[in-house]
Amino acid sequence: MIVVLVDGLVGFWTISKWSFLSSFYECPIRSWFAGTAASPVENIQYAWTYPQIARSLRLLNGALGVIWGWFLVCVFHLPSEKAHILAVIVCTGLFAPLLLCSVVRGAVEALALPVVAAACLVMAQHFYGVLAFLTLSLFLEMTVCGLFVIGVSGLGRYLLQRLLKDRLEQRERNEIVSMMTRGSDSHIGDWIWKTDANGCIQTPSDGFCLLLKQSAEEVAGLTLADLLALPAIEPGRPLPWTDGQPLSASMHLAHCLANRLAFRDLCIPVKLGGETVWWLMTGHPVFSQCVFQGYRGIGANVTEQRTARSAYAERIRHDELTGLPNRLAFCEQLQNTLLEKVAFPRLCALLVLSLDNFFCDGVETHDEALRNVFLSEVGVRLRQFGQKKPGVAARYGNVEFAFFPVVQDPLSSGVEDAKALALELMTLLEKPTVLHDGVVLSARASVGIAPASCKGQSLETLLEAVDMALHDAREKIQDRYSFYERLTLEDEERQRYLLQDVRRAVQERAFSLVYQPIVDAQTGAISGFEALSRWSGSRHGPLSIERVISLIEVSGRGNEFDFWVLETACEAAGKWPSHLWVAVNMMASQFSQPNVAERILTTLSRAGLDPRRLQIEVTETLDLQPEPVVYHAFQLLDRQGVRLVLDDFGTGFAALSYLRLFPFSKIKLDTIFVQDLFQDSRSAAIVRNAIELAVDLGIAVTAEGVSSLEHYRFLQTQGCNEVQGYFLGRPCPAEDLVWDPLPLSSFAQV
């Protein structure tokens, strides 16, 4: 009867709450910590909430406690002792599964208290006056047992909540760190920071407070903008620029915070106790139900790394012998000036001076030590000259110096000023130097002058023009200076002769090939070589290979030239060890021709080279058309084992679409991004994300332009597969190649 009564009560309660219970089974339950500001779990609306579940569980446990307490009282009114023992055992067994309800506050008490109260009532009714001491002991034991169960449930609930909270915080930290340092050169932050919607710092970490030398309460009252002394930025405005250059990282961070944008690896100067330190800040906005909650991020103190990088950047841009900026620094400054020239026409001309002959007491000398002494003195003169007249001077080459003046009056005669400046500089450089022992050193100078126009003149065009002018100046006996402007009067004739010579050079195989090593970034071993063409017999002065290639294409000999390079490189590679491959550049337009893939495979077969040892670097990708013939050629080469490489990645207009359409197995990062890694955060970001993209696509990535150990280590740490550059090896003829691992293999694993 009792069992039937209990089951009936439970069944009646279930029927009365059927619609409520059905919603429980039909909809997912949101955990007690979901939807909080600190949790990354999405805040989704559910049919059942935690308060509803907790209230229902307390009501159910309270009802069961009353029923089992009443059951215990009824059983002890029966004369059977076996029934009494069974009831005690059943009630005692309730306490074990009861602990499962400890996560809900009040659920254990709701069931335990009625049962304990009923047990005490039974003992008071049936054992009062009989074995009073035993009755009192049982009464106390039952009370203590109930209190113990209640206390253990509370302790279990507290420990479980702490465990869940710690796991949640650790999970949040791991997600923030892994998300915001993905591909970052910081890799891990020194502290985690978070702000509310008003920008005030919330729950600062111990490391953050220790760095600021303030308590958590003091730090929590500050805004991130005030702490970092960020400028005020109006939301909705684009990132401001000045003189063609992006503003500081502080301005960038203020812009991101004002517009709720994510940011990564912004190096911010911070004033702490009168000292400037550098923090690397990364963060992202947090939204809950489309409402901005604040920022979450990580920070790191990178003062030492910043100082080391600044010293490195200064070292690689400084010429030790003359004390002047080197060619790299000069070209960077010249590039910035050219970008500003349309709005600020302050650059009138570029001058390059060459010391062609060195004399010691009037006799020509080739003594390296004496030449270095004179070059050092020239550096002193140019530094002093630069203080008198506005301009930038640099050591441009071994015996070449460059200077570009910055004029204050845009209406001045640039040509006449450049001519007068050239004569003044020639006099300055040819001035004899008297050593302490009476030895007189002197040199003969030549000057090439290239006027800088305001019509989109590129750096490469200007440098090529001044090199051609210098080439003509060296051939003169008197007045050893030359204007490129004079040469432009003969541009059409020169271009015609140049095209004729290029066409003849291709026909007569007047070009030669040199090979530059490509190194495995993780092991330091040489993986292969890139074949590069050279035209050393030109009578037109120094010409960049890029211009020569474009002239070959214009001359209609591009197809003939590319296959001559391919055949020559494959024959050379056939003599190398079998684990080395050769990379050959081919113009994208070649693949629009029919049967180009079959012709490449025939060339490989004739040279006896395994197709897997050939890599074709597709250049001039602007001409790469998504045509069936191109796709067929790429597919055929790929099936035969020839690897296709997308060259100069990052400089083309449709490089990403090419990766989607064509079976490229590798991308090559352009030199301009690698060389500016430590000076331009945008270049570093492009390199990092290009490597991440390659990882996601399952293809390799080669970085060109590696010119220092620091470049190599950065790229290796980021996961770059291969590296190439003068630091790893200069191009050399096939007979001078070596296959041994480079010396850098000893520090490859950094």
C-alpha positions in Angstrom: 0.0 0.0 0.0 2.8 2.4 0.9 4.7 1.7 -2.4 1.5 2.1 -4.4 0.8 5.4 -2.6 4.3 6.7 -3.3 4.2 5.7 -6.9 0.8 7.2 -7.3 1.9 10.6 -5.9 5.0 10.7 -8.2 2.8 9.7 -11.2 0.2 12.4 -10.3 3.0 15.0 -10.0 4.5 13.9 -13.4 1.2 14.2 -15.2 0.5 17.7 -13.7 4.0 18.8 -14.9 4.0 17.0 -18.2 4.2 20.1 -20.4 7.0 21.5 -18.3 9.0 18.2 -18.4 8.5 17.8 -22.2 10.2 21.1 -22.7 13.1 19.8 -20.7 13.5 16.8 -23.1 13.0 18.7 -26.3 15.4 21.6 -25.7 19.1 21.6 -24.7 19.9 22.7 -21.2 22.2 25.7 -20.8 24.9 25.0 -18.1 25.1 27.3 -15.1 28.1 29.2 -16.4 26.9 29.7 -20.0 26.3 33.2 -21.2 28.5 34.9 -18.7 30.8 37.7 -19.8 33.8 35.7 -18.9 32.7 32.6 -20.8 33.3 32.0 -24.5 30.1 29.9 -24.7 27.4 31.5 -26.9 24.5 33.0 -24.9 21.6 31.1 -26.5 18.0 31.3 -25.2 16.8 27.9 -23.9 13.4 26.7 -22.7 14.8 25.7 -19.3 17.1 27.9 -17.4 19.3 27.1 -14.4 17.0 28.7 -11.8 14.1 26.7 -13.1 16.0 23.4 -13.0 17.3 24.2 -9.4 13.8 25.1 -8.2 12.2 22.0 -9.7 14.9 19.8 -8.2 14.5 21.3 -4.7 10.7 20.8 -4.9 11.1 17.2 -6.1 13.7 16.4 -3.4 11.5 18.0 -0.7 8.5 16.0 -1.8 10.6 12.8 -1.8 12.0 13.6 1.6 8.4 14.1 3.0 7.3 10.8 1.4 10.3 8.8 2.7 10.0 10.4 6.2 6.3 9.5 6.3 7.1 6.0 5.0 9.7 5.6 7.8 7.1 6.6 10.5 4.5 4.2 9.1 6.9 1.3 8.9 7.9 1.6 12.6 4.3 1.3 13.6 4.3 -2.2 12.2 5.2 -5.1 14.6 7.7 -6.7 12.3 11.4 -6.1 13.2 12.5 -7.1 9.7 10.4 -4.3 8.2 12.1 -1.9 10.6 15.6 -3.0 9.6 14.6 -2.8 5.9 13.3 0.7 6.3 16.5 1.8 8.0 18.7 0.3 5.3 16.6 1.9 2.5 16.7 5.3 4.2 20.5 5.1 4.8 21.0 4.2 1.1 19.3 7.4 0.1 22.2 9.4 1.3 24.7 8.0 -1.3 22.8 9.1 -4.5 21.7 12.2 -2.6 25.2 13.6 -3.0 24.7 13.7 -6.8 22.3 16.6 -6.2 24.9 18.7 -4.3 25.5 20.9 -7.4 22.1 22.5 -6.7 21.9 24.6 -3.6 19.2 23.4 -1.2 18.5 20.1 -3.0 20.2 17.9 -0.5 18.7 19.7 2.5 15.2 19.4 1.0 15.4 15.6 1.0 17.7 14.9 4.0 16.0 17.1 6.6 12.5 15.4 6.3 14.1 11.9 6.5 16.3 12.8 9.5 13.3 14.5 11.2 11.2 11.4 10.7 13.9 9.1 12.0 14.2 11.3 15.2 10.4 11.2 15.6 10.4 7.4 15.3 13.1 7.1 18.0 11.2 9.5 20.2 8.0 7.5 19.9 9.2 3.9 20.1 12.4 4.0 22.3 11.6 6.8 24.8 12.1 5.4 28.3 13.6 2.2 27.0 17.3 2.2 26.8 17.3 5.9 27.0 21.1 6.2 26.6 20.9 4.2 23.4 18.0 6.2 22.1 19.9 9.4 22.8 23.0 8.0 21.0 21.0 7.0 18.0 19.3 10.4 18.0 22.6 12.2 18.0 24.1 9.8 15.5 21.2 10.4 13.1 21.4 14.1 13.5 25.2 14.2 13.0 24.8 11.9 10.0 22.3 14.3 8.4 24.4 17.3 9.2 27.5 15.5 7.7 25.6 14.7 4.5 24.5 18.3 4.3 28.0 19.6 5.0 29.6 17.2 2.5 27.1 18.3 -0.2 27.9 21.9 0.4 31.7 21.2 0.3 31.3 19.2 -2.9 29.2 21.9 -4.4 31.9 24.5 -3.5 34.7 22.3 -4.9 32.8 21.6 -8.1 32.1 25.3 -8.7 35.8 26.2 -8.1 36.9 23.4 -10.5 34.5 24.6 -13.1 35.5 28.2 -12.6 39.2 27.3 -12.8 38.7 25.2 -15.9 36.7 28.0 -17.5 39.3 30.6 -16.8 42.1 28.3 -18.1 40.0 27.6 -21.2 39.4 31.2 -21.8 43.1 32.0 -21.4 44.1 29.2 -23.7 41.6 30.3 -26.3 42.7 33.9 -26.1 46.3 33.1 -26.3 45.9 30.5 -29.1 43.7 32.8 -31.1 45.5 36.0 -30.8 49.1 34.7 -30.9 48.3 32.4 -33.9 51.3 33.1 -36.2 52.5 35.9 -33.9 56.1 36.4 -33.1 55.2 37.0 -29.4 53.7 33.4 -29.1 52.7 33.9 -25.5 51.8 36.9 -23.4 53.1 37.9 -20.0 49.6 38.8 -18.8 46.0 38.7 -19.8 44.0 41.9 -19.8 40.3 42.6 -20.1 38.2 45.7 -20.2 34.5 46.5 -19.8 32.4 48.3 -22.4 33.7 51.7 -21.1 37.3 50.6 -21.5 38.0 50.2 -17.7 40.4 47.3 -16.9 38.7 44.4 -15.2 40.2 41.8 -12.9 43.8 42.6 -13.7 46.2 39.6 -13.5 49.0 39.4 -11.0 51.6 39.8 -13.6 49.9 42.9 -14.9 49.8 44.5 -11.4 53.3 43.5 -10.7 54.5 45.2 -13.8 52.6 48.4 -13.0 53.7 48.2 -9.3 50.1 48.8 -8.3 47.5 46.9 -6.5 44.6 45.2 -8.3 42.1 47.7 -6.9 44.2 50.6 -8.2 44.6 49.1 -11.6 40.9 48.1 -11.9 39.9 51.8 -11.8 42.0 52.8 -14.8 41.0 52.8 -18.4 43.3 51.2 -21.0 43.5 54.4 -22.9 44.7 56.4 -19.9 47.1 53.7 -18.8 48.8 53.7 -22.3 48.4 57.5 -22.8 46.6 56.9 -26.1 45.3 59.9 -28.1 41.6 60.6 -28.4 40.1 59.1 -31.6 36.6 59.7 -32.9 34.8 56.5 -33.7 34.0 55.9 -37.4 37.0 57.8 -38.7 39.5 56.0 -40.9 43.1 55.4 -39.7 44.8 58.7 -40.2 48.0 59.0 -42.2 50.6 61.8 -42.4 53.1 62.5 -45.3 52.3 59.1 -46.8 53.4 57.2 -43.7 51.1 55.4 -41.1 51.0 56.9 -37.7 52.4 55.4 -34.6 51.3 52.2 -33.0 49.7 54.2 -30.2 47.5 56.0 -32.7 46.7 52.6 -34.4 45.7 51.1 -31.1 43.5 54.1 -30.2 41.8 53.8 -33.6 41.1 50.1 -33.0 39.7 50.7 -29.5 37.5 53.5 -30.7 36.1 51.5 -33.6 36.0 48.1 -31.8 38.5 46.4 -34.1 40.8 43.5 -33.3 44.5 44.2 -33.3 47.7 42.1 -33.0 51.3 42.8 -32.0 51.1 46.5 -31.6 54.3 47.7 -29.9 53.2 50.5 -27.6 55.5 52.8 -25.6 54.4 53.1 -22.0 55.8 55.5 -19.3 56.4 53.7 -16.0 58.2 55.6 -13.3 59.9 58.0 -15.7 61.1 55.1 -17.8 59.8 54.2 -21.3 59.0 50.5 -21.7 57.5 48.8 -24.7 54.4 46.5 -24.5 53.3 44.2 -27.3 49.5 44.4 -27.2 47.0 42.0 -28.8 43.3 42.1 -28.3 39.8 41.5 -29.7 36.4 42.9 -28.9 33.8 40.7 -27.1 30.1 40.8 -27.9 27.2 39.0 -26.1 23.8 39.0 -27.8 25.1 41.8 -30.2 26.0 44.0 -27.2 29.6 45.1 -26.8 31.1 43.8 -23.6 34.6 45.0 -23.8 38.0 43.8 -24.9 40.0 40.6 -24.1 43.7 40.4 -24.9 47.2 39.6 -23.9 50.3 41.7 -23.4 54.0 41.2 -23.2 56.9 43.4 -22.1 59.2 43.4 -25.1 61.5 46.3 -24.1 64.6 44.1 -24.4 63.6 42.7 -27.8 62.7 46.1 -29.0 66.1 47.5 -28.1 67.8 44.6 -29.7 65.8 45.0 -32.9 66.4 48.7 -33.0 70.1 48.1 -32.7 69.9 45.4 -35.4 68.0 47.7 -37.8 70.6 50.4 -37.2 73.4 48.0 -37.8 72.2 46.7 -41.2 71.5 50.2 -42.4 74.9 51.6 -41.5 78.2 51.5 -43.3 81.0 51.0 -40.8 83.8 52.2 -43.0 82.3 55.6 -43.9 79.8 56.1 -41.2 77.1 56.8 -43.8 73.8 55.1 -44.4 74.2 52.1 -46.7 72.3 51.4 -49.9 69.4 49.7 -48.1 68.8 52.7 -45.9 69.3 55.1 -48.8 66.8 53.3 -51.1 64.2 53.2 -48.2 64.5 57.0 -47.7 64.4 57.6 -51.5 61.3 55.4 -51.8 59.5 57.4 -49.1 60.5 60.7 -50.7 59.2 59.5 -54.1 55.9 58.5 -52.5 55.6 62.0 -51.1 56.7 63.8 -54.2 53.3 64.4 -55.8 52.2 66.4 -52.7 55.6 67.6 -51.6 57.9 68.1 -54.7 61.1 68.4 -52.8 63.3 65.9 -54.7 64.8 67.4 -57.8 67.3 64.8 -58.9 69.3 61.8 -57.8 73.1 61.8 -58.0 75.4 58.8 -57.9 79.1 59.4 -57.7 81.8 56.8 -58.5 85.5 56.9 -57.6 86.9 55.2 -60.6 90.7 55.6 -60.1 92.7 55.9 -56.9 96.1 57.6 -56.8 98.9 57.5 -54.3 101.4 60.4 -54.8 100.0 60.8 -58.3 100.4 57.1 -59.2 97.4 54.9 -59.6 97.1 52.3 -56.8 95.0 49.3 -56.1 96.0 48.9 -52.5 92.9 48.0 -50.6 94.1 49.6 -47.3 94.8 53.0 -49.0 91.5 52.9 -50.8 89.7 52.3 -47.5 91.5 55.2 -45.9 90.4 57.5 -48.7 86.8 56.2 -48.7 86.6 56.8 -44.9 87.7 60.4 -45.5 85.1 60.8 -48.2 82.5 59.6 -45.7 83.5 62.4 -43.3 83.3 65.0 -46.1 79.8 63.9 -47.2 78.5 64.0 -43.6 79.8 67.5 -43.2 78.4 68.4 -46.6 75.0 67.1 -45.6 74.9 69.4 -42.6 75.4 72.4 -44.9 72.9 71.5 -47.6 69.7 69.6 -47.0 69.8 66.2 -48.5 70.6 62.5 -47.9 74.0 61.0 -48.6 74.9 57.3 -48.5 77.4 54.7 -49.6 75.7 53.3 -52.6 78.3 50.6 -53.6 81.9 49.6 -53.2 83.2 52.8 -54.6 79.9 54.6 -55.3 78.2 57.2 -53.2 74.7 58.6 -53.7 73.1 61.9 -52.8 69.7 63.3 -53.3 69.1 67.0 -52.4 65.8 68.1 -50.8 65.0 71.5 -52.2 63.0 74.0 -50.2 61.7 75.9 -53.2 59.7 73.7 -55.6 60.0 76.4 -58.4 63.8 76.4 -58.5 65.5 75.0 -61.6 66.1 71.4 -60.7 68.4 70.7 -63.6 70.7 73.7 -63.1 70.8 73.1 -59.3 71.7 69.4 -59.9 74.5 70.3 -62.3 76.0 72.8 -59.8 75.6 70.3 -57.1 77.3 67.6 -59.1 80.3 69.8 -59.8 80.5 70.7 -56.1 80.4 67.1 -55.1 83.0 66.1 -57.6 85.4 68.7 -56.3 84.7 67.5 -52.8 85.4 63.9 -53.5 88.5 64.6 -55.7 90.1 66.7 -53.0 93.4 65.0 -52.0 93.9 63.5 -48.6 97.3 63.9 -46.9 98.3 61.2 -44.5 100.4 61.7 -41.4 103.5 60.4 -43.2 103.1 62.8 -46.1 101.5 60.4 -48.5 98.9 62.0 -50.7 95.8 60.1 -51.7 93.3 61.2 -54.4 90.7 59.8 -56.8 88.9 60.6 -60.0 85.1 60.9 -59.7 82.2 60.5 -62.2 78.7 61.6 -61.5 75.4 60.3 -63.0 72.4 62.5 -62.6 68.7 61.4 -63.0 66.0 64.1 -62.6 63.1 63.0 -60.6 59.7 63.7 -62.2 56.4 64.1 -60.5 54.6 61.6 -62.8 54.6 58.3 -60.9 58.3 57.6 -61.2 59.2 54.4 -59.5 62.3 53.7 -57.5 63.5 51.0 -59.9 63.1 53.4 -62.9 65.0 56.2 -61.2 67.9 53.9 -60.1 68.2 52.4 -63.5 68.2 55.9 -65.1 71.0 57.1 -62.8 73.0 53.9 -63.4 72.8 54.5 -67.1 73.8 58.1 -66.7 76.8 57.1 -64.5 77.8 54.5 -67.2 77.9 57.3 -69.8 79.8 59.6 -67.4 82.5 57.1 -66.8 83.3 56.9 -70.6 84.0 60.7 -70.7 87.4 62.2 -70.5 86.4 65.6 -69.3 83.2 66.9 -67.6 82.7 63.5 -66.2 79.0 63.9 -65.4 76.0 62.9 -67.4 72.3 63.7 -67.3 69.8 61.0 -68.0 67.6 63.8 -69.4 70.0 64.2 -72.3 69.8 60.5 -72.9 66.0 60.7 -73.1 66.3 62.6 -76.4 67.6 59.4 -77.9 65.2 57.0 -76.0 63.5 55.7 -79.2 66.8 55.0 -80.9 68.3 53.4 -77.8 65.2 51.3 -77.3 65.4 50.1 -80.9 69.1 49.2 -80.6 68.4 47.6 -77.2 65.6 45.4 -78.6 67.8 44.4 -81.5 70.6 43.4 -79.2 68.3 41.5 -76.9 66.8 39.6 -79.8 70.3 38.8 -81.1 71.5 37.8 -77.6 68.6 35.3 -77.3 69.3 33.9 -80.7 73.0 33.5 -80.1 72.6 32.2 -76.5 74.6 35.1 -75.2 73.0 34.7 -71.8 74.4 32.6 -68.9 72.8 30.9 -66.0 73.8 31.2 -62.3 72.2 29.2 -59.5 71.2 30.4 -56.1 70.7 27.9 -53.2 67.3 27.4 -51.6 67.7 26.2 -48.0 65.4 24.1 -45.8 64.5 26.6 -43.0 64.2 24.0 -40.3 67.3 21.9 -41.0 69.7 24.3 -42.8 70.2 21.8 -45.6 70.3 22.8 -49.2 67.1 21.6 -50.9 67.7 22.9 -54.5 68.8 25.8 -56.6 67.0 28.5 -58.6 68.3 29.1 -62.1 68.8 32.9 -62.8 69.8 34.4 -66.1 72.5 37.0 -66.6 73.5 39.2 -69.6 77.0 40.4 -68.9 77.9 41.4 -72.5 75.5 44.3 -72.9 76.9 47.5 -74.3 74.0 49.5 -72.9 75.3 49.8 -69.4 73.8 48.2 -66.3 70.3 46.8 -66.9 68.2 45.1 -64.3 67.3 41.5 -65.2 63.6 42.4 -64.8 63.9 44.9 -67.6 65.8 42.5 -69.8 63.1 39.9 -69.3 60.4 42.4 -70.2 62.4 43.4 -73.3 62.7 39.7 -74.3 58.9 39.4 -74.0 58.4 42.5 -76.1 60.8 41.2 -78.7 58.7 38.1 -79.2 61.5 35.8 -78.0 60.1 34.9 -74.7 59.1 31.4 -75.6 62.5 30.7 -77.1 64.3 32.2 -74.1 62.3 30.3 -71.4 62.9 26.9 -73.0 66.6 27.6 -73.5 66.8 28.4 -69.7 64.7 25.3 -69.0 66.9 23.0 -71.1 70.2 24.4 -69.8 69.1 24.2 -66.2 67.8 20.6 -66.5 71.1 19.5 -68.1 73.0 21.1 -65.2 70.7 19.6 -62.6 71.2 16.1 -64.1 74.8 16.2 -62.8 73.7 17.1 -59.2 73.0 14.7 -56.4 69.6 13.1 -56.8 68.0 14.8 -53.8 68.5 18.3 -55.2 66.0 20.0 -57.5 66.2 23.0 -59.8 63.7 25.9 -60.0 63.2 27.6 -63.4 61.2 30.8 -64.0 58.6 30.8 -66.8 56.3 33.6 -67.9 52.7 33.0 -67.2 51.8 33.8 -70.8 53.7 30.6 -71.9 51.0 28.4 -70.5 48.3 29.8 -72.7 50.1 28.3 -75.7 49.0 24.8 -76.8 51.1 21.7 -75.9 53.4 23.7 -73.5 53.2 21.0 -70.9 54.1 18.3 -73.4 57.1 20.4 -74.6 58.3 20.8 -71.0 58.1 17.1 -70.3 59.9 16.4 -73.6 62.7 18.7 -72.5 62.9 16.9 -69.2 63.1 13.5 -70.9 65.8 14.7 -73.3 67.9 16.0 -70.4 67.3 12.8 -68.4 66.0 14.6 -65.4 63.3 13.2 -63.1 60.2 15.5 -63.3 60.0 15.5 -59.5 63.3 17.4 -59.5 61.9 20.3 -61.5 60.0 23.3 -60.1 58.5 25.9 -62.4 58.1 29.3 -60.9 55.3 31.1 -62.7 56.2 34.8 -63.1 54.3 37.8 -64.5 51.1 36.2 -63.1 49.0 39.2 -64.3 49.0 37.4 -67.6 47.9 34.1 -66.1 44.4 33.5 -67.5 41.9 31.0 -66.1 41.6 29.2 -69.4 41.1 25.5 -70.1 44.4 25.2 -71.9 46.2 26.7 -68.9 44.4 24.4 -66.4 45.1 21.4 -68.6 48.8 22.2 -68.8 49.1 22.7 -65.0 47.2 19.4 -64.3 49.4 17.4 -66.7 52.6 18.8 -65.2 51.3 18.2 -61.6 50.4 14.6 -62.4 53.9 14.0 -63.8 55.5 15.3 -60.6 56.6 18.8 -61.7 56.0 21.2 -58.9 54.3 24.5 -59.7 55.3 27.6 -57.7 53.5 30.9 -57.5 56.3 33.4 -57.7 56.4 36.9 -56.0 53.4 36.1 -53.9 51.8 39.2 -52.4 52.5 41.5 -55.3 50.1 40.2 -57.9 46.5 41.3 -58.3 44.9 37.8 -58.4 47.3 35.6 -56.4 44.6 34.3 -54.1 42.3 33.3 -56.9 45.3 31.5 -58.6 45.7 29.4 -55.5 42.1 28.4 -55.7 42.1 27.6 -59.4 45.5 26.1 -60.1 47.4 23.2 -58.5 50.3 25.3 -57.0 52.3 23.4 -54.5 54.4 26.3 -53.2 54.3 30.1 -52.9 57.3 32.4 -52.9 57.1 35.5 -50.7 58.4 38.5 -52.4 61.7 40.1 -51.2 60.1 43.4 -50.3 58.1 41.8 -47.4 61.0 39.9 -46.0 63.5 42.7 -46.0 61.1 45.0 -44.0 60.2 42.4 -41.4 61.6 44.3 -38.4 60.9 47.8 -39.6 57.3 47.5 -40.9 54.7 45.7 -38.8 52.5 45.4 -41.9 55.2 43.5 -43.7 55.6 41.2 -40.7 51.9 40.6 -40.6 51.8 39.8 -44.3 54.6 37.3 -43.9 53.0 35.7 -40.9 49.6 35.4 -42.5 51.0 34.1 -45.8 52.7 31.3 -43.9 49.5 30.5 -42.1 47.6 30.5 -45.4 50.1 28.1 -46.8 49.7 25.8 -43.8 45.9 25.9 -44.2 46.2 25.1 -47.9 48.7 22.3 -47.3 51.4 23.9 -49.6 55.0 25.0 -48.9 56.2 28.5 -48.7 59.7 29.9 -49.7 60.8 33.3 -48.5 63.1 35.3 -50.7 65.5 38.1 -49.7 66.9 36.6 -46.5 69.8 38.9 -45.8 70.6 38.3 -42.1 70.5 35.7 -39.3 67.6 37.6 -37.7 65.5 37.2 -40.8 66.3 33.5 -40.9 65.4 32.9 -37.3 62.2 34.8 -37.6 61.0 32.9 -40.6 62.1 29.6 -39.1 60.1 30.3 -36.0 57.0 31.2 -38.0 57.1 27.8 -39.8 58.5 28.9 -43.1 59.5 25.8 -45.2 62.4 27.2 -47.3 64.5 30.4 -47.4 66.6 32.1 -50.0 68.8 35.1 -50.1 72.4 36.5 -50.0 72.8 35.5 -46.4 72.4 31.8 -47.4 74.3 32.0 -50.7 74.9 34.2 -53.7 74.2 33.0 -57.2 77.1 31.3 -58.8 77.9 29.3 -62.0 77.0 25.6 -62.1 80.7 24.5 -61.9 81.1 26.4 -58.6 78.1 24.9 -56.7 78.5 23.0 -53.5 76.0 20.6 -52.0 77.3 20.4 -48.4 75.0 21.8 -45.7 75.6 25.5 -45.0 77.3 26.6 -41.8 74.0 27.8 -40.5 72.9 24.2 -40.0 74.7 24.4 -36.7 72.1 26.9 -35.3 69.2 25.8 -37.5 67.2 24.7 -34.5 66.7 27.9 -32.5 
